[in-house]
Amino acid sequence: MRFGILVFPGTNCEMDTLHVLREVVGEEAEYVWHESRDIARCDAVVIPGGFTYGDRVRSGALACRAPVMEAVAEFADRGGLVLGICNGFQILAEAGLLPGAFRPNAHGRYRCAWSHVRVENAATPFTLACEPGQVLRIPVSHGAGNYQADPDTLRALEENRQILLRYCTPEGDVTPDANPNGSAGNIAGIVNRAGNVAGVMPHPERASERILGSADGRLLFASMVQYLTGRVIRV
């Protein structure tokens, strides 16, 4: 299969993502420039982290209007798998492909540190390789990772099992102290109602090899490969 990795001015995690997909997961991957409208060669799309367009206006607000996002929206409508990581999650929310929005971190500071997240739904294309309730060690790096939504949206996310990951303690307890940014319900990742578009705030590409301190992030990419090809990747 072939992954398309979107690149905007200000994207800075595309090389890490390319390395993981090619060298760690063992699949084909290529960059897709923000001005392109052609992603026909791609079986899945990843929107990596960074500070697209310098986060002017607000994170993701300009990137969501780039030509490539029209193609991504059409791709998603056809059932294509789309994963947004950190700024990629913000872009998907701004584009209306995922519900909710982001505010600056509640404590007012940029947060770059290891975090733990609990797998809330292990039956999605992005979490198939995980166990229900499994705790993953994956770092965060953001200044506006504070996910918020209105009460009806939050209720729907819960009822439809659209919450993928929650910030938690290393033991798996969901507590206020384990929340690095103030996100509602400790939400760290969600999926759309159809189940084919996901956003996660932690950086799985930075935790996909044990030499980096954790290989847990590899599970998200392995899940996508398993869903699309049936190939199981051991972590």
C-alpha positions as a printed Julia matrix, in Angstrom:
235×3 Matrix{Float64}:
   0.0    0.0    0.0
   1.02   3.62  -0.41
   0.73   6.39   2.18
   0.5   10.02   1.16
   2.07  12.46   3.64
   0.75  16.0    3.27
   3.29  18.82   3.42
   2.37  22.46   3.97
   4.6   25.48   4.6
   5.47  25.05   8.26
   5.01  21.27   8.45
   7.97  19.84  10.4
   7.2   16.19  11.13
   6.99  14.88   7.58
  10.48  13.33   7.58
   9.85  11.46  10.83
   6.57  10.16   9.44
   8.14   9.11   6.14
  10.89   7.23   7.98
   8.42   5.33  10.15
   6.16   4.36   7.26
   8.98   3.26   4.98
  11.68   1.92   7.28
   9.73   0.77  10.33
   6.32  -0.23   9.01
   7.66  -1.28   5.61
   5.17   0.38   3.27
   5.5    2.81   0.39
   5.1    6.48   1.26
   5.47   9.78  -0.57
   5.07  13.47   0.12
   2.06  15.35  -1.25
   2.51  19.13  -1.55
  -0.29  21.36  -0.28
  -0.99  22.79  -3.74
  -1.66  19.36  -5.26
  -5.18  18.17  -5.94
  -4.13  14.64  -6.85
  -3.93  11.9   -4.21
  -5.18   9.14  -6.49
  -2.02   7.07  -5.9
  -2.6    6.99  -2.14
  -4.31   4.23  -0.2
  -4.15   6.25   3.03
  -3.3    9.83   3.96
  -1.37  11.14   6.96
  -1.35  14.82   7.92
   1.73  15.24  10.13
   2.46  17.77  12.84
   4.08  21.17  12.63
   3.04  24.8   12.51
   1.37  25.15   9.11
   1.49  28.72   7.8
   3.04  29.72  11.12
  -0.25  29.03  12.94
  -1.47  32.41  11.74
  -5.11  33.13  12.64
  -5.13  29.86  14.64
  -3.67  26.38  14.28
  -4.87  24.73  11.07
  -7.13  27.6   10.01
  -5.2   28.36   6.79
  -4.06  24.82   5.97
  -7.65  23.56   5.92
  -8.25  25.82   2.9
  -5.31  24.51   0.85
  -6.13  22.82  -2.48
  -4.99  19.42  -1.25
  -7.65  19.42   1.46
 -10.38  19.4   -1.18
  -8.91  16.14  -2.46
  -8.62  14.83   1.1
 -12.29  15.6    1.77
 -13.32  13.72  -1.36
 -11.0   10.85  -0.45
 -12.56  10.66   3.02
 -16.07  10.76   1.57
 -15.17   7.65  -0.45
 -14.05   5.87   2.71
 -10.3    6.51   2.46
  -8.27   6.38   5.67
  -7.03   9.76   6.92
  -4.92  10.24  10.06
  -4.11  13.69  11.42
  -1.34  14.02  14.0
  -1.15  17.09  16.28
  -1.37  19.99  13.81
  -2.92  17.45  11.43
  -5.7   16.88  13.98
  -6.21  20.64  14.2
  -6.42  20.87  10.4
  -9.03  18.11  10.22
 -11.12  19.87  12.87
 -10.85  23.21  11.04
 -11.83  21.48   7.79
 -14.94  20.01   9.39
 -13.76  16.44   8.83
 -13.68  15.91  12.61
 -15.91  17.54  15.23
 -14.71  19.94  17.89
 -12.01  22.6   18.03
  -8.76  23.46  19.79
  -7.83  26.14  22.29
  -4.43  27.06  23.76
  -3.3   24.75  26.53
  -5.18  25.47  29.73
  -1.98  26.21  31.65
  -0.87  28.71  29.0
   2.43  26.99  28.23
   3.82  24.93  25.39
   3.95  21.29  26.47
   6.64  18.93  25.13
   6.86  15.76  27.22
   6.05  12.07  27.37
   2.38  11.3   27.94
   0.32   8.18  28.48
  -2.92   7.5   26.65
  -5.48   4.76  27.14
  -7.03   3.02  24.12
 -10.77   3.58  24.43
 -11.85   1.83  21.22
  -9.66  -0.93  19.77
 -12.07  -1.76  16.95
 -11.2    1.06  14.53
  -8.85   1.05  11.51
  -6.41   3.09  13.61
  -6.38   0.9   16.74
  -6.86  -2.68  15.49
  -3.38  -3.65  16.66
  -4.1   -2.43  20.2
  -5.84  -4.1   23.12
  -8.9   -2.47  24.69
  -7.74  -0.34  27.59
  -4.07  -0.66  26.6
  -1.88   2.19  27.85
   0.48   3.68  25.26
   3.51   5.86  26.01
   3.63   8.57  23.34
   4.98  12.13  23.57
   3.02  15.34  23.1
   4.41  18.58  21.69
   1.91  21.42  21.33
   0.79  24.8   22.51
  -2.86  24.47  21.49
  -3.79  20.86  22.2
  -6.77  21.69  24.36
  -9.6   19.82  22.6
 -13.09  21.19  23.24
 -16.59  20.6   21.91
 -20.13  21.48  22.92
 -21.95  19.12  25.31
 -24.02  17.47  22.57
 -20.91  16.72  20.52
 -19.08  15.3   23.52
 -22.09  13.15  24.35
 -22.24  11.87  20.77
 -18.52  11.04  20.81
 -19.07   8.96  23.92
 -22.22   7.22  22.71
 -20.82   6.4   19.26
 -17.48   5.21  20.64
 -15.63   7.85  18.65
 -13.07   8.55  21.35
  -9.88   6.66  20.44
  -7.48   7.76  23.16
  -7.62   9.48  26.54
  -4.76  10.94  28.54
  -4.14   8.79  31.59
  -1.6    7.81  34.24
   0.92   5.04  33.48
  -1.51   2.71  35.29
  -4.38   3.7   33.0
  -6.32   5.97  35.35
  -7.95   8.98  33.68
  -7.21  11.88  36.04
  -6.94  15.67  35.76
  -3.22  15.52  36.56
  -2.65  13.19  33.59
  -4.18  15.74  31.21
  -1.34  17.78  29.63
  -3.49  20.5   28.07
  -6.99  20.66  29.6
  -8.8   18.72  26.87
 -12.43  17.94  27.63
 -12.76  14.44  29.05
  -8.98  13.96  28.75
  -9.55  13.35  25.03
  -6.32  12.71  23.11
  -7.75  11.25  19.9
 -11.06  10.79  18.11
 -12.49   9.24  14.96
 -15.33  10.45  12.76
 -18.73   8.74  12.76
 -17.84   6.69   9.67
 -14.65   5.48  11.34
 -12.22   6.36   8.54
 -10.9    9.77   9.64
  -8.96  10.07  12.89
  -7.06  12.74  14.75
  -4.58  12.23  17.59
  -2.74  14.95  19.48
   0.26  12.86  20.68
   3.0   12.07  18.14
   3.07   8.32  17.32
   5.86   8.85  14.77
   8.13   9.95  17.62
   7.51   6.74  19.53
   7.67   4.01  16.9
  11.12   2.56  17.71
  12.33   1.38  21.09
  15.58   3.32  20.77
  13.45   6.47  21.09
  12.04   5.33  24.42
   8.84   3.68  23.21
   7.55   1.78  20.17
   3.9    2.14  21.17
   3.18   4.72  18.48
   3.89   2.12  15.82
   0.61   0.44  16.74
  -1.44   3.2   15.09
   0.35   2.84  11.76
   0.36  -0.95  12.05
  -3.4   -0.84  12.57
  -3.92   1.08   9.34
  -1.78  -1.41   7.42
  -3.6   -4.35   8.98
  -6.98  -2.86   8.13
  -6.11  -2.2    4.49
  -3.93  -5.21   3.7
  -4.42  -7.8    6.41
  -0.69  -7.76   7.15
   0.06  -7.95  10.86
   3.07  -5.92  12.07
   4.6   -7.07  15.33
   5.64  -4.38  17.78
